Amino acid sequence: MPIAEKIAIIGAGKIGQALIKALVSSGYDNIIATARRQITLRNVSKLGVETTQDNDKAVRESVIVILSVKPYHLPNVLREVREESWKNKIVVSLLAGVKTSTLREFMPETEVYRAMPNINALVRKSSTAIASNGQPGPGKVTVERIFRTVGKVYWVPEELLDAWTGLVGSGPAYIAEIVDGLILGALAIGVPRDLAFESILDVLEGTAELLRSTQIHPSQMRDEVTTPGGTTIRGLSVLESESVKAALIKAVEAATQRSREVSVQVDEQVRRMLRGNP
């Protein structure tokens, strides 16, 4: 069922446009999108939605506002939008590192959420975390429906968003690195690049579907593929000797730690800028 309320996308960049495309494909086009550059607005208008450079107009005319700008652009947005325009809105922030408490401080009388999709939103396969920092308000159902148009939705405590960024936000890059390594291995044994690329993606897709449908532990699937003295155990022994699994664990931990550092820096800087102390 289409969403009845008008949606403002403040900052129609890559993720903003992915949301617009998904919403329009789902039968909903009561959307107004903003951007700083005219070329972006022209591209977005081709999707069949209203566009403007006037952030206040977009917020004022909408019920749901999705903030999809860079964190450092938030002070400009708040300066452009009159305080009364925010009242009684549902605001969903995609701004990495900016806490809901910061948003609530400068957006009185709003229902505030944070959402963290990943780049797979471009093909409507995102895994999106949404946090409300407390009991979700009456807009929860609508917010979830919006982000379900680009993939799956998970409600998480706000304190898990940094971990989500390190695991799921960065996850496509880890997977892409693994795929690239397997392609290079294929080239080393004489398999053409195009054939290797397509077949590896098939393996990834099939393995994911098998794990999801059977709900077996990944190690159990590994054991079912691995036979004594066979090819798989020979390959696995190399992965073990090269500490591939340990490297993946460390990658997720490092990315999460960096997200925490950035979150503290961004939130503090945004607060200073909003209070006129750059």
C-alpha positions in Angstrom: 0.0 0.0 0.0 1.5 3.4 -1.0 2.6 5.8 1.7 0.1 8.6 2.0 2.3 11.3 3.5 4.6 13.5 1.4 8.3 12.7 1.7 11.1 15.2 1.5 14.5 13.9 0.5 17.0 16.5 1.7 20.1 15.8 -0.3 19.3 13.6 -3.3 22.8 12.1 -3.7 23.5 8.4 -4.4 21.5 6.9 -1.5 18.8 9.6 -1.8 18.3 8.8 -5.4 18.2 5.1 -4.7 15.4 5.7 -2.2 13.5 7.8 -4.7 13.8 5.2 -7.4 12.7 2.4 -5.1 9.7 4.4 -3.8 8.6 5.3 -7.3 9.0 1.7 -8.4 6.8 0.7 -5.5 4.0 3.0 -6.7 4.7 6.1 -4.6 5.8 9.4 -6.1 4.6 12.0 -3.6 8.2 13.1 -3.1 10.0 16.4 -3.1 13.8 16.2 -3.4 16.5 18.9 -2.8 20.1 19.2 -4.0 22.6 22.0 -4.2 23.5 21.5 -7.9 21.1 22.0 -10.8 22.5 19.1 -12.7 21.5 16.8 -9.8 18.0 18.3 -9.7 17.6 17.8 -13.4 18.6 14.1 -13.1 16.2 13.6 -10.2 13.3 15.3 -11.9 13.6 12.6 -14.6 12.4 10.2 -12.0 9.1 11.9 -11.9 9.3 13.7 -8.6 9.2 17.4 -7.6 12.6 19.0 -7.1 13.8 22.3 -5.5 16.8 24.0 -4.0 14.7 25.4 -1.2 15.1 23.1 1.8 12.6 25.1 3.9 9.9 24.6 1.2 10.6 20.9 1.1 10.4 20.4 4.8 7.4 22.7 5.3 5.4 20.9 2.7 6.2 17.3 3.8 5.3 15.1 6.7 8.4 12.8 6.5 11.8 14.3 6.1 14.9 12.2 5.2 18.2 13.9 5.8 20.7 12.5 3.3 23.3 15.2 3.3 26.9 15.0 4.5 27.1 15.6 8.3 29.0 18.8 7.9 26.2 20.2 5.7 23.6 19.8 8.5 24.2 23.3 10.0 23.5 24.9 6.6 20.3 22.9 6.3 19.1 23.9 9.8 20.0 27.6 9.0 17.9 27.4 5.8 14.9 25.7 7.4 12.8 27.7 9.8 12.3 26.2 13.2 8.6 26.0 12.9 8.9 24.0 9.7 10.3 21.1 11.6 7.4 20.8 14.0 5.3 17.7 14.0 7.5 16.0 11.3 9.0 12.5 11.2 12.7 13.1 10.6 15.0 10.2 9.5 18.7 11.0 9.5 21.2 9.1 7.3 24.0 11.3 8.6 26.8 9.1 9.9 27.9 9.9 13.4 25.2 12.5 14.2 23.3 11.3 17.3 19.5 11.5 17.6 20.0 13.5 20.8 21.8 16.2 18.7 19.1 16.2 16.1 16.3 16.5 18.8 18.1 19.4 20.4 17.9 21.5 17.2 14.6 20.1 15.8 12.0 20.6 18.5 8.7 18.7 18.4 9.9 16.1 15.9 9.9 12.3 15.8 13.6 11.5 15.1 15.1 8.3 13.7 18.5 7.3 12.4 18.9 4.9 9.5 22.0 3.3 8.1 21.6 1.6 4.7 24.5 0.3 2.7 25.4 0.7 -1.0 23.3 -2.3 -2.0 20.4 0.1 -1.8 21.3 0.9 -5.4 19.9 -2.6 -6.4 17.3 -2.7 -3.6 19.3 -5.2 -1.6 20.3 -3.0 1.3 20.5 -4.1 4.9 19.3 -1.0 6.7 19.6 -0.5 10.5 17.1 1.9 12.1 17.4 3.3 15.6 15.1 5.6 17.5 17.0 6.0 20.8 14.0 5.1 22.9 10.4 4.0 22.2 9.7 4.5 18.5 6.8 6.9 17.8 3.7 6.5 15.7 5.8 7.0 12.5 7.7 3.7 13.0 5.6 1.7 10.6 5.9 4.4 7.9 9.7 4.7 8.3 10.1 0.9 8.1 8.0 0.8 4.9 10.1 3.4 3.3 13.3 1.6 3.9 11.9 -1.8 3.0 11.6 -0.5 -0.6 15.5 -0.7 -0.8 15.9 -4.0 1.1 15.7 -5.5 4.6 15.2 -3.5 7.7 16.6 -4.2 11.2 15.7 -2.2 14.3 18.7 -1.8 16.5 19.7 0.2 19.6 21.5 3.4 18.6 24.7 2.3 20.3 25.0 -0.5 17.8 25.1 1.7 14.7 28.9 2.0 14.8 29.2 -1.8 14.8 26.6 -1.9 12.0 28.7 0.5 10.0 31.9 -1.6 10.5 30.1 -4.8 9.6 27.3 -4.1 7.2 28.1 -0.6 5.9 31.7 -1.7 5.1 30.6 -5.3 4.4 30.2 -4.9 0.6 33.9 -3.7 0.4 35.0 -6.8 2.2 33.0 -9.1 0.0 34.3 -7.3 -3.1 37.8 -7.8 -1.9 37.2 -11.5 -1.5 35.6 -11.7 -4.9 38.6 -9.9 -6.5 41.0 -12.4 -4.7 39.1 -15.4 -6.0 39.1 -13.9 -9.6 42.9 -13.5 -9.3 43.2 -17.1 -8.2 41.1 -18.1 -11.2 43.4 -16.2 -13.5 46.4 -17.9 -12.0 45.0 -21.3 -12.9 43.9 -20.3 -16.4 40.2 -19.5 -16.0 39.1 -16.5 -18.1 38.2 -13.4 -16.1 34.6 -13.1 -17.3 33.8 -16.7 -16.6 35.4 -16.5 -13.2 33.6 -13.3 -12.3 30.1 -14.7 -13.2 30.7 -18.1 -11.6 32.0 -16.6 -8.3 28.9 -14.4 -8.1 26.8 -17.5 -8.6 28.6 -19.2 -5.8 28.1 -16.2 -3.5 24.4 -16.0 -4.3 23.8 -19.7 -4.0 25.8 -20.0 -0.7 23.9 -17.1 0.8 20.5 -18.6 -0.2 21.5 -22.1 1.1 22.7 -20.7 4.5 19.5 -18.6 4.8 17.1 -21.4 3.8 18.7 -24.2 5.9 19.8 -22.0 8.8 22.8 -24.2 9.4 26.0 -22.8 10.9 28.5 -21.8 8.3 31.1 -24.2 9.7 28.6 -27.0 9.2 28.2 -26.1 5.5 32.0 -26.0 5.3 32.3 -29.4 6.7 29.7 -30.8 4.3 31.8 -29.5 1.4 35.1 -30.8 2.8 36.0 -34.4 2.2 39.1 -36.2 3.7 42.1 -35.6 1.5 40.1 -33.7 -1.0 40.5 -30.4 -2.8 38.6 -28.2 -0.4 40.7 -29.1 2.7 43.8 -28.3 0.7 42.4 -24.9 -0.1 41.1 -24.4 3.5 44.5 -25.2 4.9 46.0 -22.3 2.9 43.3 -19.9 4.2 44.0 -21.1 7.8 47.8 -20.7 7.4 47.3 -17.2 5.9 44.9 -16.3 8.8 42.1 -15.1 6.5 39.4 -15.6 9.1 41.4 -13.7 11.7 42.0 -10.9 9.2 38.3 -10.6 8.6 37.6 -10.4 12.4 40.2 -7.7 12.7 38.8 -5.8 9.7 35.3 -5.6 11.3 36.8 -4.6 14.7 39.0 -1.9 13.1 36.2 -0.5 11.0 33.9 -0.4 14.0 36.5 1.4 16.1 37.1 3.9 13.3 33.3 4.5 13.1 33.2 5.2 16.8 36.0 7.7 16.5 34.4 9.4 13.6 31.0 9.5 15.4 32.5 11.3 18.4 34.3 13.8 16.1 31.4 14.4 13.8 28.8 14.8 16.6 31.0 17.2 18.5 31.9 19.2 15.4 28.3 19.4 14.3 27.2 20.5 17.8 29.8 23.3 17.8 28.8 24.5 14.3 25.2 24.5 15.2 25.9 26.6 18.3 28.0 29.0 16.2 31.4 27.8 17.4 33.1 26.3 14.3 
